[in-house]
Amino acid sequence: SYELTQPPSVSVSPGQTARITCSGDALPEKYPYWYQQKSGQAPVLVNYEDNKRPSGIPERFSGSISGTMATLTISGAQVEDEADYYCFSRDNTEIYRVFGGGTKLTVL
Amino acid sequence: QVQFVQSGAEVKRPGASVKVSCRASGYSFTTYAMHWVRQAPGQRPEWMGWISAAVGNTGYSQTFQGRLTLTRDISASTVFMELRNLRSEDTAVYFCARGPPGTILMDVWGKGTTVTVSS
C-alpha cells in the first residue's frame, strides 16, 4: 500500500499564510493534486501539476514540493478558505492512488 | 459549463448490489475518463476506479476488485458504477469525477450520491 501523511489541523488568523503539508515517498516524482472540501460538498481541485490552478481558483493558493514533502500555501487566508484539504497522488508503481488523511484549516 | 447529475440516494441491505449513474453535460463526453471516489462519514475520500468514456477501458482499485463494475452509455453521456455484495462499511457518499486523458487528475466532481447499507 501507499500512504500520504498530512497534519490533522492548521489554524491561522485571517490574512495570515496557511501552509498545509503532505508527505509521501513517491512525491518527488509524483506531484500531488490538492482538493478543498467544504462541509457537505464535493471536493474542489485547487492546485495540481507544478503549481497550476484551475480557472476560478484565487492566486493565493499555490503549491510546491521539496523532496518527499509537498506544501499547499494559502497566502492571506480568508474566512471562506475554512475547509478540509486533501492531497491526492499515486505511488511509483502506479498501482495505488490515495488521498492523504486530510487537514482541517481553521481561519479565525 | 461542465455538470454531472448523479442518481438519488439509495438504501440497501447487506449482500445486495447498488448501481449509481452519473450523467455528464457541458463537454465532449468521449474525450475524458470518469473516475469514482467514495467517502465514508468522517473519513478521507477513497479512489475506486476509472473508465474511459471513449472505449470503455477500466481500471479498479485493488480494494474493489471483483465487486466493482464501471460501464458507460455514450448515447446518454452517462457512466454507471455498480458495487456488489454490499456490507455496512460501504455506507458512503459516492462521487463521479471527470478525468483528463493521460493523468490521474480529477478536475470536476459530481455532487455525490449517498448509499446506506443497513439491515
Contacts between the chains, C-beta under 8 A, distances in Angstrom:
chain1	res1	chain2	res2	distance
A	33	B	104	7.7
A	33	B	105	5.9
A	33	B	106	7.5
A	35	B	45	7.8
A	37	B	45	7.9
A	41	B	111	7.7
A	42	B	95	5.7
A	42	B	109	4.1
A	42	B	110	6.6
A	42	B	111	5.6
A	42	B	112	5.7
A	43	B	37	7.9
A	43	B	45	6.5
A	43	B	95	7.6
A	43	B	109	5.8
A	44	B	109	7.4
A	45	B	105	7.5
A	45	B	106	7.1
A	45	B	107	5.4
A	45	B	108	7.7
A	48	B	105	5.8
A	49	B	103	7.6
A	49	B	105	7.3
A	54	B	107	6.5
A	86	B	44	6.3
A	86	B	45	6.3
A	88	B	45	7.7
A	88	B	47	7.6
A	88	B	104	7.8
A	88	B	106	7.7
A	89	B	104	7.8
A	90	B	104	5.8
A	95	B	62	7.2
A	96	B	61	8.0
A	96	B	62	7.9
A	97	B	47	4.5
A	97	B	61	7.0
A	97	B	104	5.7
A	98	B	47	7.1
A	99	B	44	4.6
A	99	B	45	4.8
A	99	B	46	7.0
A	99	B	47	7.2
A	100	B	44	6.9
A	101	B	44	5.5
A	102	B	44	5.2
